[in-house]
Each structure stands twice: as structure tokens, then as C-alpha cells.
């Protein structure tokens, strides 16, 4: 069976940056399972996996525009600490906040007095992604998985 829309794809992967540093890996953990075509992984990797089958291995470089997007300096803001969930934030802390575009994770870069510099960019925004991926399995998604938009069971979501 080939990787295509509405298929559950199970992969083993290692993600590196341009410097060769490992940013994420499934090594030592169970493989990642996702429903192909539902936006569960970055678009550039999903496109590269189209048509592959169990046992196939690929190396793919994903530019920022097909990964987590370009960095947007307008998403680096000076906010009053009172607007943060924690009234005593520390640099490096992350918070989930509601924005007009929906929920976002923000990272506190620095705190000075009653204000904090926060960054709402994805941590990998602007980063070229280098994936080494092995397709472990491909199967049809169940009706329930399609309705929920994610895989149930091993490597997926557990209710």
C-alpha cells in the first residue's frame, strides 16, 4: 500500500537543522503515526512521502516556507507582565495564550520590570529542516480516525 490521502502512515524519523544537530527523533520511542493529507506533519515532509510504501527510506530537506514558516519579527512583542498567565515569568518560560488568530505558544525572551519580551513564532520558524525518514507502515484510516483527524492507538492519540 502506498502513502496517500486518508492513509495512516507510521514513520521512524530523525530531524536535524543545518548544523546537523538533532532537533527531534523517534529513535528510542515508538514510531510516529499520522493521517496523510490532514496537515498533521509539515507540508514539505508530507509531499515528499506521497507515493512511498512501507520499507522506503527518504532524506528530505524542507525549506522554512514548507515547514514552520518564516520568522515574523512582528510576533516578537513587548507585553505587560499582567497579560501573561504567570505574574512572575522567567526567560525561557512558555505559555499557551489566546490570540485573535487562535491559541499560540509564546516564549518569554526577557523580563524587565512590568514588561516581558515574548516571541510567538514557532521555535522552528525560519529553520531549514533535514529529515531522515523510514516508512514503517501504511494502512487505511478508520472512519473514527478520519472524523477525529488523528490516529488512534500505537504511535497516535489515546483517548
MARSE-243651 format. One line per 3 residues: number of its first residue (from 1); their letters; for each residue x, y, z of N, C-alpha, C, O. Coordinates in nm, 2 decimals, padded with zeros to 4 digits, always signed. Each point is the difference from the previous one (the first is absolute). Layout:
N
NUM	A	X,Y,Z,X,Y,Z,X,Y,Z,X,Y,Z ~ ...
This chain:
159
1	XXX	+00.08,-00.12,+00.00,-00.08,+00.12,+00.00,+00.09,+00.12,+00.00,+00.10,+00.01,+00.07 ~ -00.14,+00.09,-00.15,+00.08,+00.13,-00.01,-00.06,+00.11,+00.09,-00.12,+00.00,+00.03 ~ +00.21,+00.09,+00.01,-00.04,+00.12,+00.07,-00.08,+00.08,-00.09,+00.04,+00.04,-00.11
4	XXX	-00.16,+00.00,+00.16,-00.10,+00.08,-00.07,-00.09,+00.06,+00.10,+00.00,-00.03,+00.12 ~ -00.09,+00.13,-00.16,-00.09,+00.06,+00.08,-00.09,-00.10,+00.07,-00.04,-00.10,-00.06 ~ +00.01,+00.12,+00.19,-00.09,-00.08,+00.08,+00.06,-00.13,+00.04,-00.07,-00.09,+00.05
7	XXX	+00.20,+00.07,-00.07,+00.07,-00.12,+00.05,+00.07,+00.04,+00.13,+00.05,+00.11,+00.02 ~ -00.04,-00.21,+00.07,+00.08,+00.01,+00.12,+00.14,-00.04,-00.03,+00.02,-00.11,-00.05 ~ +00.07,+00.20,+00.07,+00.14,-00.03,-00.04,+00.08,+00.00,+00.14,-00.01,+00.09,+00.08
10	XXX	+00.09,-00.19,-00.07,+00.08,-00.01,+00.12,+00.15,+00.01,-00.04,+00.04,-00.07,-00.09 ~ +00.03,+00.17,+00.15,+00.14,+00.03,-00.04,+00.09,+00.00,+00.12,-00.04,+00.03,+00.11 ~ +00.17,-00.07,-00.14,+00.11,+00.03,+00.09,+00.07,+00.11,-00.06,+00.02,+00.01,-00.12
13	XXX	+00.03,+00.09,+00.20,+00.06,+00.12,-00.06,+00.10,+00.06,+00.10,+00.00,-00.02,+00.12 ~ +00.09,+00.09,-00.19,+00.09,+00.09,+00.07,+00.00,+00.13,-00.07,+00.01,+00.01,-00.12 ~ -00.02,+00.10,+00.20,-00.01,+00.14,-00.06,+00.13,+00.07,+00.05,+00.03,+00.00,+00.12
16	XXX	+00.04,+00.06,-00.21,+00.12,+00.08,+00.03,-00.01,+00.14,-00.06,-00.08,+00.02,-00.09 ~ +00.16,+00.07,+00.14,+00.01,+00.13,-00.06,+00.12,+00.01,-00.09,+00.07,-00.10,-00.02 ~ -00.04,+00.22,-00.04,+00.11,+00.01,-00.09,+00.14,-00.04,+00.06,+00.09,-00.04,-00.07
19	XXX	-00.08,+00.06,+00.20,+00.12,-00.03,+00.07,+00.02,-00.15,+00.03,+00.10,-00.04,+00.05 ~ -00.20,-00.04,-00.08,+00.00,-00.14,+00.02,-00.04,-00.04,+00.14,+00.01,-00.12,+00.04 ~ -00.06,+00.22,+00.04,-00.05,-00.03,+00.14,-00.14,-00.07,-00.01,-00.08,+00.04,-00.08
22	XXX	+00.07,-00.15,+00.16,-00.13,-00.07,+00.00,-00.10,+00.09,+00.08,+00.02,+00.03,+00.12 ~ -00.13,+00.00,-00.19,-00.11,+00.08,+00.07,-00.11,-00.08,+00.05,-00.06,+00.03,+00.10 ~ +00.04,-00.15,-00.16,-00.10,-00.09,+00.04,+00.02,-00.13,-00.06,+00.06,-00.01,-00.11
25	XXX	-00.10,-00.10,+00.17,+00.02,-00.13,-00.05,-00.10,-00.10,+00.06,-00.04,+00.02,+00.12 ~ +00.00,-00.12,-00.19,-00.08,-00.11,+00.05,+00.09,-00.11,+00.06,-00.05,-00.09,+00.06 ~ +00.18,+00.10,-00.08,+00.09,-00.10,+00.04,-00.01,-00.02,+00.15,+00.00,+00.10,+00.08
28	XXX	-00.02,-00.22,-00.04,-00.02,-00.03,+00.14,-00.14,+00.01,+00.05,-00.03,-00.02,+00.12 ~ -00.06,+00.06,-00.21,-00.14,+00.02,+00.03,-00.08,-00.08,-00.10,+00.06,-00.05,-00.10 ~ -00.19,+00.05,+00.11,-00.08,-00.07,-00.10,-00.01,+00.09,-00.12,+00.01,+00.12,+00.01
31	XXX	-00.02,-00.18,-00.13,-00.01,+00.08,-00.12,-00.12,+00.10,+00.00,-00.10,-00.02,+00.08 ~ +00.10,+00.12,-00.16,-00.11,+00.10,-00.01,-00.10,-00.05,-00.10,+00.03,-00.04,-00.11 ~ -00.16,+00.04,+00.15,-00.11,-00.03,-00.09,-00.08,+00.13,-00.02,-00.03,+00.07,+00.09
34	XXX	+00.00,-00.05,-00.22,-00.09,+00.12,-00.03,-00.09,-00.04,-00.12,+00.03,-00.10,-00.07 ~ -00.13,+00.18,+00.05,-00.09,-00.01,-00.12,+00.05,+00.09,-00.11,+00.01,+00.12,+00.02 ~ +00.03,-00.18,-00.13,+00.06,+00.07,-00.11,-00.11,+00.09,-00.07,-00.11,-00.04,-00.02
37	XXX	+00.15,+00.17,+00.00,-00.09,+00.09,-00.07,-00.08,+00.08,+00.09,-00.08,+00.08,-00.04 ~ +00.10,-00.09,+00.18,-00.08,+00.07,+00.09,+00.07,+00.11,+00.07,-00.04,+00.06,+00.10 ~ +00.17,-00.03,-00.15,+00.07,+00.11,+00.06,+00.06,-00.03,+00.14,+00.03,+00.09,+00.08
40	XXX	-00.01,-00.22,-00.05,+00.06,-00.04,+00.13,+00.15,+00.01,+00.00,+00.06,+00.00,+00.11 ~ +00.01,+00.01,-00.22,+00.14,+00.02,-00.01,+00.03,+00.11,-00.09,-00.09,+00.05,-00.08 ~ +00.21,+00.01,+00.08,+00.03,+00.11,-00.09,-00.02,-00.03,-00.15,+00.03,-00.11,-00.04
43	XXX	-00.08,+00.20,-00.03,-00.04,-00.02,-00.14,+00.12,-00.06,-00.09,-00.03,-00.08,-00.08 ~ +00.15,+00.13,+00.10,+00.11,-00.05,-00.08,+00.03,-00.14,+00.02,+00.03,-00.07,-00.10 ~ -00.04,+00.02,+00.22,+00.02,-00.14,+00.03,-00.11,-00.09,-00.05,+00.02,-00.10,-00.06
46	XXX	-00.14,+00.15,+00.08,-00.12,-00.07,-00.05,+00.01,-00.02,-00.15,-00.03,-00.11,-00.05 ~ +00.06,+00.21,-00.02,+00.01,+00.00,-00.15,+00.11,-00.10,-00.04,-00.02,-00.08,-00.09 ~ +00.13,+00.08,+00.16,+00.11,-00.10,-00.03,-00.03,-00.14,+00.02,+00.05,-00.09,-00.06
49	XXX	-00.15,+00.06,+00.15,-00.04,-00.13,+00.04,-00.11,-00.06,-00.10,-00.02,-00.12,+00.00 ~ -00.04,+00.21,-00.08,-00.10,-00.04,-00.09,+00.05,-00.12,-00.09,+00.11,+00.01,-00.05 ~ -00.19,-00.12,+00.04,+00.04,-00.11,-00.09,+00.10,-00.10,+00.06,+00.03,-00.10,-00.06
52	XXX	+00.02,+00.13,+00.18,+00.10,-00.09,+00.06,-00.07,-00.12,+00.06,-00.13,+00.00,+00.01 ~ +00.20,-00.10,+00.02,-00.06,-00.13,+00.06,+00.08,-00.04,+00.12,+00.11,+00.04,+00.02 ~ -00.17,-00.13,+00.05,+00.07,-00.06,+00.12,+00.14,-00.05,-00.04,+00.01,-00.07,-00.10
55	XXX	+00.09,+00.10,+00.17,+00.14,-00.04,-00.03,+00.08,+00.11,-00.07,+00.12,+00.00,+00.00 ~ -00.19,+00.10,-00.06,+00.07,+00.10,-00.07,+00.07,+00.10,+00.10,-00.05,+00.02,+00.11 ~ +00.17,+00.02,-00.15,+00.07,+00.10,+00.09,+00.03,+00.12,-00.09,+00.04,-00.01,-00.12
58	XXX	-00.06,+00.13,+00.18,+00.03,+00.12,-00.08,+00.08,+00.10,+00.09,-00.02,+00.00,+00.12 ~ +00.09,+00.09,-00.19,+00.07,+00.11,+00.06,-00.06,+00.12,-00.07,+00.00,+00.01,-00.12 ~ -00.06,+00.09,+00.19,-00.06,+00.11,-00.06,+00.03,+00.13,+00.08,+00.01,+00.00,+00.12
61	XXX	+00.03,+00.10,-00.20,+00.02,+00.14,+00.06,-00.12,+00.08,-00.03,-00.05,+00.02,-00.11 ~ -00.01,+00.04,+00.22,-00.12,+00.07,+00.00,+00.04,+00.15,+00.03,+00.04,+00.03,+00.11 ~ -00.06,+00.06,-00.21,+00.02,+00.14,+00.03,-00.10,+00.06,+00.09,-00.11,-00.06,+00.01
64	XXX	+00.14,+00.17,+00.06,-00.10,+00.06,+00.10,-00.14,+00.01,-00.06,-00.10,-00.02,+00.07 ~ +00.09,+00.07,-00.19,-00.14,+00.02,-00.06,-00.08,-00.13,-00.01,-00.12,+00.01,-00.01 ~ +00.18,-00.12,+00.01,-00.07,-00.13,-00.01,+00.01,-00.07,+00.14,-00.04,-00.12,+00.01
67	XXX	+00.10,+00.19,+00.09,+00.01,-00.06,+00.13,-00.09,+00.08,+00.10,-00.12,-00.01,-00.01 ~ +00.19,+00.08,+00.10,-00.07,+00.08,+00.10,-00.01,+00.15,-00.04,-00.04,+00.08,+00.09 ~ +00.07,-00.05,-00.21,-00.01,+00.14,-00.05,+00.12,+00.08,+00.03,+00.09,-00.04,+00.08
70	XXX	-00.09,+00.16,-00.13,+00.11,+00.10,+00.02,-00.02,+00.06,+00.14,-00.12,+00.01,+00.05 ~ +00.22,+00.04,+00.01,-00.01,+00.08,+00.12,-00.07,+00.13,-00.03,+00.03,+00.06,-00.10 ~ -00.12,-00.02,+00.19,-00.07,+00.13,-00.01,+00.04,+00.08,+00.12,-00.04,-00.03,+00.11
73	XXX	+00.12,+00.13,-00.14,+00.05,+00.09,+00.12,-00.12,+00.07,+00.06,+00.02,+00.05,+00.11 ~ -00.13,-00.04,-00.18,-00.12,+00.07,+00.07,-00.06,-00.09,+00.11,-00.08,+00.05,+00.08 ~ +00.12,-00.18,-00.08,-00.04,-00.09,+00.11,+00.09,+00.01,+00.12,-00.03,-00.08,+00.10
76	XXX	+00.13,+00.16,-00.10,+00.08,+00.03,+00.11,-00.05,+00.13,+00.06,+00.01,+00.10,-00.06 ~ -00.07,-00.11,+00.18,-00.07,+00.11,+00.06,+00.04,+00.03,+00.14,+00.05,-00.08,+00.07 ~ -00.07,+00.21,-00.03,+00.02,+00.04,+00.14,-00.14,+00.01,+00.06,-00.08,+00.08,-00.03
79	XXX	+00.06,-00.18,+00.12,-00.13,-00.01,+00.07,+00.00,+00.04,+00.15,+00.10,-00.03,+00.06 ~ -00.20,+00.09,-00.01,-00.01,+00.02,+00.14,-00.01,-00.14,+00.07,-00.07,-00.09,-00.05 ~ +00.15,+00.07,+00.15,+00.00,-00.13,+00.08,-00.14,-00.04,+00.04,-00.03,-00.11,+00.01
82	XXX	-00.05,+00.21,+00.03,-00.14,-00.02,+00.04,-00.08,-00.08,-00.10,-00.10,-00.06,+00.04 ~ +00.14,+00.06,-00.17,-00.08,-00.07,-00.10,+00.05,-00.14,-00.02,-00.06,-00.08,-00.08 ~ +00.16,+00.04,+00.16,+00.05,-00.14,-00.01,-00.07,-00.09,+00.10,-00.04,+00.06,+00.11
85	XXX	+00.03,-00.19,-00.13,-00.07,-00.08,+00.10,+00.08,-00.01,+00.13,-00.06,-00.02,+00.11 ~ +00.19,+00.04,-00.12,+00.09,+00.00,+00.12,+00.04,+00.14,+00.03,+00.06,+00.07,-00.09 ~ -00.08,-00.02,+00.21,+00.03,+00.14,+00.03,+00.15,+00.02,+00.04,+00.04,+00.11,+00.03
88	XXX	+00.03,-00.23,-00.03,+00.15,+00.01,+00.03,+00.07,-00.08,-00.11,+00.07,-00.10,+00.04 ~ -00.08,+00.14,-00.16,+00.06,-00.08,-00.11,+00.15,+00.00,+00.00,+00.06,+00.10,+00.04 ~ +00.00,-00.20,-00.09,+00.15,-00.01,-00.01,+00.03,-00.02,-00.14,-00.07,-00.07,-00.08
91	XXX	+00.19,+00.12,+00.03,+00.04,-00.03,-00.13,+00.01,-00.15,-00.03,+00.05,-00.07,+00.09 ~ -00.10,+00.03,-00.20,+00.00,-00.14,-00.04,-00.13,-00.07,+00.03,-00.03,-00.11,-00.05 ~ -00.06,+00.18,+00.13,-00.13,-00.06,+00.02,-00.09,+00.01,-00.12,+00.01,+00.09,-00.08
94	XXX	-00.10,-00.19,+00.07,-00.09,-00.01,-00.11,-00.14,+00.00,+00.05,-00.03,-00.06,+00.10 ~ -00.06,+00.14,-00.17,-00.14,+00.01,+00.04,-00.09,-00.02,-00.12,+00.03,+00.05,-00.11 ~ -00.15,-00.11,+00.14,-00.10,-00.01,-00.11,-00.09,+00.12,+00.03,-00.06,+00.02,+00.10
97	XXX	+00.04,+00.06,-00.21,-00.08,+00.12,+00.01,-00.10,+00.00,-00.11,+00.03,-00.05,-00.11 ~ -00.14,+00.12,+00.13,-00.10,+00.02,-00.11,+00.03,+00.13,-00.07,+00.02,+00.10,+00.06 ~ -00.02,-00.11,-00.20,+00.02,+00.11,-00.08,-00.12,+00.01,-00.10,-00.08,-00.09,-00.01
100	XXX	+00.07,+00.21,-00.06,-00.11,+00.01,-00.10,+00.01,-00.11,-00.11,-00.10,-00.04,-00.06 ~ +00.22,-00.02,+00.04,+00.02,-00.11,-00.10,-00.02,-00.14,+00.07,+00.02,-00.10,-00.07 ~ -00.05,+00.10,+00.19,-00.02,-00.13,+00.07,+00.11,-00.02,+00.11,+00.08,+00.09,+00.02
103	XXX	-00.07,-00.21,+00.04,+00.10,-00.02,+00.10,+00.14,+00.00,-00.05,+00.02,-00.06,-00.11 ~ +00.07,+00.11,+00.18,+00.15,+00.00,-00.03,+00.08,-00.03,+00.12,-00.04,+00.02,+00.11 ~ +00.16,-00.08,-00.14,+00.09,-00.01,+00.11,+00.10,+00.11,-00.01,+00.05,+00.03,-00.11
106	XXX	-00.03,+00.04,+00.22,+00.10,+00.11,+00.00,+00.12,-00.03,+00.09,-00.02,-00.07,+00.10 ~ +00.13,+00.12,-00.14,+00.12,-00.03,+00.08,+00.05,+00.14,+00.06,+00.00,+00.10,-00.07 ~ +00.03,-00.10,+00.20,+00.05,+00.12,+00.06,+00.15,+00.01,-00.03,+00.07,-00.09,+00.03
109	XXX	-00.03,+00.20,-00.09,+00.14,+00.02,-00.04,+00.07,+00.08,+00.12,+00.11,-00.03,+00.03 ~ -00.18,+00.13,+00.02,+00.06,+00.08,+00.11,-00.11,+00.07,+00.08,-00.11,+00.02,-00.05 ~ +00.14,+00.02,+00.17,-00.09,+00.07,+00.09,+00.07,+00.12,+00.05,+00.11,-00.01,+00.05
112	XXX	-00.17,+00.12,-00.06,+00.05,+00.13,+00.06,-00.11,+00.07,+00.06,-00.09,+00.06,-00.06 ~ +00.09,-00.05,+00.20,-00.10,+00.07,+00.07,-00.14,-00.07,-00.02,-00.02,-00.12,+00.02 ~ -00.07,+00.20,-00.07,-00.14,-00.05,-00.02,-00.03,-00.05,-00.14,-00.11,-00.02,-00.04
115	XXX	+00.22,+00.01,-00.04,-00.01,-00.04,-00.14,+00.08,-00.12,-00.03,+00.11,-00.02,+00.05 ~ -00.16,-00.06,-00.15,+00.08,-00.12,-00.04,+00.00,+00.01,-00.16,-00.09,+00.03,-00.06 ~ +00.21,-00.07,+00.01,+00.01,-00.02,-00.14,-00.03,-00.14,-00.03,+00.06,-00.09,+00.05
118	XXX	-00.16,+00.07,-00.13,-00.05,-00.14,-00.03,+00.01,-00.02,-00.16,-00.01,+00.09,-00.07 ~ +00.03,-00.22,+00.04,+00.01,-00.04,-00.14,-00.11,-00.10,-00.03,+00.00,-00.11,+00.06 ~ -00.09,+00.14,-00.15,-00.11,-00.09,-00.04,+00.03,-00.08,-00.12,-00.09,-00.07,-00.05
121	XXX	+00.21,+00.08,-00.01,+00.03,-00.08,-00.11,+00.02,-00.15,+00.05,+00.03,-00.02,+00.11 ~ -00.06,-00.07,-00.20,+00.03,-00.14,+00.03,+00.15,-00.01,+00.02,+00.08,+00.07,-00.07 ~ -00.03,-00.15,+00.16,+00.14,-00.01,+00.03,+00.08,-00.04,-00.13,+00.12,+00.03,-00.01
124	XXX	-00.18,-00.10,-00.09,+00.07,-00.04,-00.12,-00.03,+00.09,-00.12,+00.03,-00.03,-00.11 ~ -00.10,+00.15,+00.14,-00.02,+00.09,-00.11,+00.13,+00.05,-00.05,+00.09,+00.04,+00.07 ~ -00.08,-00.03,-00.21,+00.12,+00.05,-00.06,+00.11,-00.11,-00.01,+00.11,+00.03,-00.05
127	XXX	-00.13,-00.15,+00.10,+00.10,-00.10,+00.00,-00.02,-00.10,-00.12,-00.11,-00.04,-00.02 ~ +00.22,+00.01,-00.05,-00.01,-00.10,-00.10,+00.01,-00.14,+00.07,+00.09,-00.02,+00.08 ~ -00.18,-00.06,-00.11,-00.01,-00.13,+00.07,+00.05,-00.11,-00.09,-00.02,-00.01,-00.12
130	XXX	+00.10,-00.08,+00.18,+00.06,-00.11,-00.07,-00.05,-00.13,+00.07,+00.04,-00.03,+00.11 ~ -00.12,-00.04,-00.19,-00.06,-00.13,+00.06,+00.06,-00.12,-00.06,+00.03,+00.00,-00.12 ~ -00.01,-00.10,+00.20,+00.03,-00.14,-00.05,-00.12,-00.08,+00.05,-00.02,-00.01,+00.12
133	XXX	-00.05,-00.05,-00.21,-00.13,-00.07,+00.03,+00.00,-00.14,-00.06,+00.04,-00.02,-00.11 ~ -00.09,-00.07,+00.20,-00.03,-00.14,-00.05,-00.15,-00.02,+00.01,-00.05,+00.02,+00.11 ~ -00.01,-00.06,-00.21,-00.15,-00.03,+00.00,-00.01,-00.14,+00.06,+00.05,-00.10,-00.06
136	XXX	-00.11,+00.09,+00.18,-00.01,-00.13,+00.06,-00.13,-00.07,-00.04,+00.00,-00.12,-00.01 ~ -00.11,+00.20,-00.01,-00.12,-00.07,-00.04,-00.10,+00.10,-00.06,+00.01,+00.12,+00.02 ~ -00.10,-00.17,-00.10,-00.11,+00.08,-00.06,-00.12,-00.08,+00.00,+00.00,-00.12,-00.03
139	XXX	-00.11,+00.18,+00.08,-00.13,-00.07,+00.01,-00.11,+00.10,-00.03,+00.02,+00.12,+00.01 ~ -00.14,-00.17,-00.03,-00.12,+00.09,-00.01,-00.03,+00.05,+00.13,+00.00,-00.07,+00.10 ~ -00.04,+00.20,-00.09,-00.05,+00.06,+00.13,-00.14,-00.05,+00.02,-00.08,-00.02,-00.09
142	XXX	+00.05,-00.01,+00.22,-00.14,-00.03,+00.03,-00.09,+00.12,-00.01,+00.05,+00.11,-00.01 ~ -00.18,-00.14,+00.00,-00.10,+00.11,-00.01,+00.02,+00.10,+00.12,+00.00,+00.12,-00.01 ~ +00.01,-00.18,+00.13,+00.02,+00.08,+00.12,+00.13,+00.08,+00.00,-00.01,+00.12,+00.04
145	XXX	+00.12,-00.17,-00.09,+00.12,+00.07,-00.01,-00.02,+00.12,-00.10,+00.05,+00.11,+00.03 ~ -00.11,-00.13,-00.14,-00.03,+00.10,-00.10,-00.08,+00.11,+00.06,+00.03,+00.12,-00.02 ~ -00.14,-00.16,+00.09,-00.08,+00.10,+00.07,+00.07,+00.08,+00.10,-00.02,+00.13,+00.01
148	XXX	+00.11,-00.19,+00.07,+00.07,+00.07,+00.11,+00.12,+00.07,-00.06,+00.05,+00.10,+00.07 ~ +00.00,-00.14,-00.19,+00.12,+00.07,-00.06,+00.13,-00.04,+00.06,+00.10,+00.06,-00.03 ~ -00.10,-00.18,+00.10,+00.13,-00.05,+00.05,-00.01,-00.15,+00.02,-00.11,-00.06,+00.00
151	XXX	+00.23,+00.00,+00.01,+00.01,-00.14,+00.02,-00.03,-00.04,+00.14,+00.04,+00.07,+00.09 ~ -00.11,-00.18,-00.07,-00.02,-00.06,+00.13,+00.09,-00.12,+00.02,+00.03,-00.07,-00.10 ~ +00.01,+00.05,+00.22,+00.08,-00.12,+00.03,+00.15,+00.03,-00.01,+00.04,+00.11,+00.01
154	XXX	+00.04,-00.22,-00.03,+00.15,+00.01,+00.00,+00.05,+00.11,-00.09,-00.04,+00.00,-00.12 ~ +00.12,+00.09,+00.17,+00.06,+00.10,-00.08,-00.09,+00.12,-00.02,+00.04,+00.10,-00.06 ~ -00.17,-00.11,+00.10,-00.09,+00.11,-00.02,-00.06,+00.04,+00.13,+00.06,+00.00,+00.11
157	XXX	-00.18,+00.05,-00.12,-00.07,+00.06,+00.12,-00.07,-00.11,+00.08,-00.06,-00.09,-00.06 ~ +00.06,+00.11,+00.19,-00.07,-00.09,+00.09,-00.11,+00.07,+00.07,+00.03,+00.10,+00.06 ~ -00.16,-00.14,-00.07,-00.11,+00.07,+00.06,-00.01,-00.06,+00.15,-00.09,+00.05,+00.07
